[in-house]
Amino acid sequence: MDHPNFFLILSFLLTCFYALTVFRRRSSRLPPGPFPFPFIGNLLQVNPDKPHRSLATLSKRYGPLMSLKLGSKTTIVISSPSVAKEFFLTHDMSFSSRTLPDTARVVDRDKYSIVWLSVGDQWRRQRRLYKEYLYSAQRLEANELLLGKKVQELLDHVNQCCIHEKPVNINTLIFTTALNFISNLVCSMDFAQYGSVSSHEFKEAICGVLEISGKPNIADFFPILKLLDPQGLVRHGNACGKKLMNILDQIIDQRLHTRSSSSSCDGVSLKNNDILDSLLDLNLNGESKTFNRDDMKHWLLDLFLGGTDTTSTTLEWAMAELIRNPQKMETARLEFDWKLEGNKKAPDMEMGEKFGITLPRSVPLMAIPIKV
């Protein structure tokens, strides 16, 4: 076949395919949106570095509810609070589950993680555990004292750095503080010290899992490429995920050994009454079928992933924005530079008093600003 004839036939087939796609789109019940190109859809119209800005620009033209064709995947984009409320509040059960990206298969997180589980018995069970072991009134009160202790350790370290004129890495400091706070909740021990190598290793593993979760993956747009893993995201995620799983395995084995050795000595098992002990009791008291060791490790992994790097990144961003805006920095300093009348301390106050400064109250909170 001659080359001109080949390209003529190829152009004809592509034109027919595009015309068929446009016809199907017009006859479907999908929301309005830009017409997709053959095979790639609307991928070229979405900036991979700043997709939110591309979607915001497109929503101005096609409305708060629009449809895009990203590769072979049809995607509905919501950019209005009222429409989002209709989807996720009025019809929440129909839209509560998430579409699984290819990277959700990392260390089988699609089977155990509450982030990716569909709404069902396993998802409700894990949600109940978070409510019972993290958000109960007793846990919140204990967590408040622990958080105050860890924040004070952070301030002491920053003060020492100021005395010795050493620079501080905001992201690393906040990450270490959040990591030690969560590790004390889980197993009553610090995972890292400020400036330690172990903190960096744990952070690199967590950042690796979070990075591949947020990076655009071509295999999600063209499922036929999933087995090839063209960007190597699943391979990299499995390496980081297995490192985190090995750390959690070591922590669980060490706690089981401590409990068994103390029990064999005096007949009474030594417990710290932390989250890990509670989960082990749940697993050992006839719940192994519904909450096994894999469930436990992924439950803990979700806790570390959700509470460490996200916290440090958010606070680092906030500090950077304040440095860029000196007036906002001064306003924030004036709001925080206050003391309670009568040498009253925050831990001695009721919850209503602590947050009453921003809420209407019958008896206003007495605060004295300190001029700097």
Secondary structure, DSSP 4 states (H G I P E B T S, - for coil): --HHHHHHHHHHHHHHHHHHHHHHHHHS-PPP-PPPBTTTBTGGGS-SSSHHHHHHHHHHHH-SEEEEEETTEEEEEE--HHHHHIIIIITHHHH-S-PPPGGGGGGGHHHH-TTTPPSSHHHHHHHHHHHHHTSSHHHHHHHHHHHHHHHHHHHHHHHHHHHTT----HHHHHHHHHHHHHHHHHHSS-S--TT-HHHHHHHHHHHHHHHHHHS--HHHHSGGGTTT-TT-HHHHHHHHHHHHHHHHHHHHHHHHHHHHHHHHHHSS-----SHHHHHHHHHHTT-TTTS-HHHHHHHHHHHHHHHTHHHHHHHHHHHHHHHH-HHHHHHHHHHH-EEEGGG--GGGS-HHHHHGGGS--SS---EEE---
